[in-house]
Amino acid sequence: MYHDLDVFSSRQWGAWSWPRWSGRSPRSRARAWSASPGAPTTRRHAVEELGFDVCLDRRDPRLAERLAGARPGGIDVYFENVGGAVFDAALPLLNLGARVPVVGLIAHYNDEAPPPGPDRLPLVMTAVLQKRIRMQGLVILDHYGDRFDAFRRDMDAWVADGRVKLREDVVDGLESAPTAFMGLLEGRNFGKLVVRVGDG
């Protein structure tokens, strides 16, 4: 089911497990691409350490062109974390029957009005219809109760044997939380952001 797929994640350092921890699931032979707002060293880490085939700068004005060049065969699975220009770049590359789990839209969290320009809903819905795209919201609380034990068992084993790489960006003190949160939204963290409030 998960073999030989072309997978694109709009942000590999997000809070959701698979794109953050590894470019490749230990059960998958999928080819993986990502777009990250981080520095070149962050993107290099995604390729060299996490197993992504390519990691592009999502703020690059030529993102759509570069993504199309990196993915001439199209995209089978697109983990939507960001929205905005990344979604615009990915939409035309989605293959017939592509799946789009929507786990975040960070580019739009602070929007106070619809984006300027023409209504893009017909473009999106036409692609969904013509390409038979499956798009679904993915909220961890829907799956936490009945799947967490199995997830914890598998993930503990994968981290222990090095198949999955976990990286945390730790800041100390609750007083640091607002600055850390703003940095999270701007892509300054390198890994899962954790605010440490005690030694326990």
C-alpha positions, 0 to 999 in steps of 0.5 A, a space after each residue: 500500500 505504501 510502497 513506490 509512492 512519490 510523497 511530498 511534505 510541505 514542512 518536515 519539521 512540523 508537529 506531526 510525526 512522520 514528516 518530522 522524524 524521517 523522510 522515509 517511514 521504516 515500512 515504506 520505499 516511498 520517494 520523499 520530497 519536502 519544502 522547508 523554510 529553514 537555512 541551507 543547513 536545515 535542508 541539507 540535514 533533511 536530505 543527509 540525515 532524515 532520508 528526504 530525496 530533495 528538500 526545497 526552500 518554500 520561500 524560494 520565488 521559483 518554488 513551483 518551477 523547482 518542485 516541478 523539476 524535482 518531481 517530473 513524475 508528479 506527486 502521489 501523497 501530499 502532506 499539507 502542513 503549510 498552504 499558500 505558495 507551497 499548495 499552489 506549487 503542489 496542486 498541478 503536480 498531483 497525480 490521478 488518485 493522489 491523497 492529500 492529508 491536511 494536517 495544518 495550514 500555517 501560512 494562513 493562521 493569521 489571515 484576517 481576510 481572504 487572500 487577494 485575487 480571483 476566487 481559487 476554489 473552482 481551480 482546486 475543486 476542478 483538480 479534485 474532481 478531474 484527478 479523483 484526489 482524496 483530501 481529508 483533514 487529519 487531527 491527531 485526537 481522532 486517532 490518539 486513543 485507539 492507536 497510541 499504544 501501537 504507535 508508541 511501541 513501534 516508534 520506540 523501537 524505530 528510534 532505538 535502532 536508528 531507523 527513525 531520527 528524533 531531533 528536539 529544539 529545547 528552550 528553557 523557562 516558561 518565560 521563553 515560550 512566547 518567543 519560542 512560539 513566534 520562532 516556530 511560526 517563522 521556521 527558526 526551530 530545528 526539530 520538535 520545539 519543546 519548552 522545558 519548565 522544570 527539571 522533573 
